[in-house]
Amino acid sequence: MSSRLNMGTKTSGDSAPVELSSRPADDPSAICYQLEPTKHMLGNSDCDSSCQHCAPQTDRMPPCLMSNQSHSVIDLEQVTRIGLMITPQSCGTVIDQSWEAISTIRAVLRQQAIPMTVTSQNVFVRSAEDVVPIEDLFRSYYRDRMPATNFIVQPPCGGQALAIEAWAIGGDDSHVEFLAPNVVSVQYNGLRWVHVSEVTPDDSSADAYTQSKQAFDNLLQQLKQAGTSFQDVVRTWIYQGSITEVEGAVERYREMNRARSDFFDAQQALKQMTVCREARTYYPASTGIGMLGRGLTLSCMALQTDRADVQLLPLENPQQTSAFDYSSKFSTKSPKFSRAMAVVIGDYVTTWISGTASIVNSESVHIGDVEKQTEQTIENIRRLISAENFSRHGVPGAGAELSDLAKVRVYIKHAEDYQKCRSICERHFGALPAIYAQADVCRPDLLVEIEGVAFSQVR
């Protein structure tokens, strides 16, 4: 990492890939593409316009790059990370669109100056029926290097069969291990990140509390097999079907919160997890969001390191009650998560922002108005990651702005609100990799939820 944030201004998200050259003399069947990053962060922003590779026409990899894409390139000391958001054209079969998406990811990664490996991905699908053919295609392509992958039944707002958020890494100091299906270890610069995805309950027909208890227990077993524990978890994602439906007189989301609280309490009793550290409350950053159906899927990210210059900093919002301090009117046992988890690593900070909605103190605000809720949600994120809030948490010189975001996910309850919400997001975020998916938020009166990750330097 060598300089202050430098971000490019061009986005490839709204146009087809630029064809720099076609059919080189030494390969009459190849087409060459250059897909510039939407953002280049924490390093050299100069774009090398020379294409590193050509995409050959083969039966295994179609040359047509039709997907809308945007991606951020983040330089982290001796490694480079890329966050990609891929949205195919909303036409053709689910297999056609899946090939488009893989083709576009492949093209973006092959044009980099160093070999890149996809480590994790989230696939937002229109229908549960599409999961099996998409997964089969991905496994045939990635083979024994399948990323940790979630298949989430949240229809992309543009009408596509799927949309993909993917993370990739490359560099001489990086080492990626595919430990088990949906368990990937990524090591670089004295850090070990463990990604665990697609963890489900044993009995998908069970009640919400039982599903949640089983899923958290299964997630713990996956972490143990990877040599880590919930003590190291910095970020969780919880995708719950029918999240706001009432089951036995209690909302399913509230029952999930009860199971999560019981699980964390048990981990603390076994001394496998310490919530109170250095006068702070340490719960992972988290998103709890709805999806179609009545199932449950968990994923998480854990960090292990012996580096003395790494600090975990759970962030709370000055204008919001901490979720773990909510009164019982919202849930018998409160939601156990931090508003964000900042990871200070030397002179840069990665801030994982939890799912954020239009809540002030502990109350939903701007009921029925998606535009005002979107504005309030973005303002909540701005305050959460601000330098003022980092100083309030005892880390002066750190902090981020909306321009430091590398990507966002925007969950929208009603499909008809998509364009209104997207317009407001683009006005505040500018050119930024984003995926918009339709999903119920954790309260019936909330219409939008946004999560993201920011990379910034300590000043």
Number of C-alpha atoms within 10 A of each C-alpha: 18 10 12 15 21 16 23 18 13 14 21 20 22 10 11 14 21 13 12 13 13 14 13 12 8 7 12 11 15 19 19 22 26 23 25 24 27 25 29 23 30 24 19 17 18 10 10 12 12 13 17 16 18 21 20 17 15 10 7 11 15 15 22 15 23 18 28 21 30 27 29 25 26 25 24 19 15 13 18 24 19 26 23 29 28 26 30 27 19 15 11 12 11 20 14 14 23 24 25 24 25 21 20 26 23 17 23 21 22 19 23 20 14 15 14 22 21 23 24 22 22 19 21 26 23 23 15 14 10 16 18 11 13 21 16 10 15 17 14 12 15 12 10 11 17 22 28 26 25 23 22 25 27 27 24 25 25 19 16 20 26 31 31 24 24 21 21 20 26 23 19 11 13 19 14 19 14 17 14 15 16 21 26 24 22 17 18 19 14 11 16 19 20 26 26 28 26 21 23 21 21 15 12 16 11 14 16 30 19 18 25 31 21 22 26 22 16 17 23 19 14 21 21 12 12 17 11 19 20 22 19 19 21 26 23 20 19 20 25 29 24 24 29 19 14 14 15 9 7 14 19 24 29 25 24 26 21 21 23 22 20 14 18 19 15 13 18 16 11 10 10 13 19 18 16 11 8 7 7 12 18 22 27 27 25 26 24 22 23 28 24 21 13 18 23 26 23 23 24 23 21 21 22 17 14 9 12 8 10 16 14 16 22 23 27 23 20 15 13 15 17 19 17 16 12 18 13 10 8 16 17 15 21 20 24 22 26 27 29 29 26 25 19 20 19 13 14 21 22 21 27 26 26 26 26 26 27 26 18 16 14 16 12 15 18 18 13 11 13 21 19 16 23 27 17 19 23 23 15 21 23 17 20 26 29 17 20 18 21 22 13 13 14 11 16 14 14 22 27 25 17 18 18 24 24 28 25 21 18 24 29 27 21 15 16 11 17 20 12 12 22 19 12 16 22 12 9 15 19 14 22 27 26 25 23 23 28 26 29 26 26 24 17 13 16 23 26 27 26 22 21 19 19 22 25 23 22 17 11
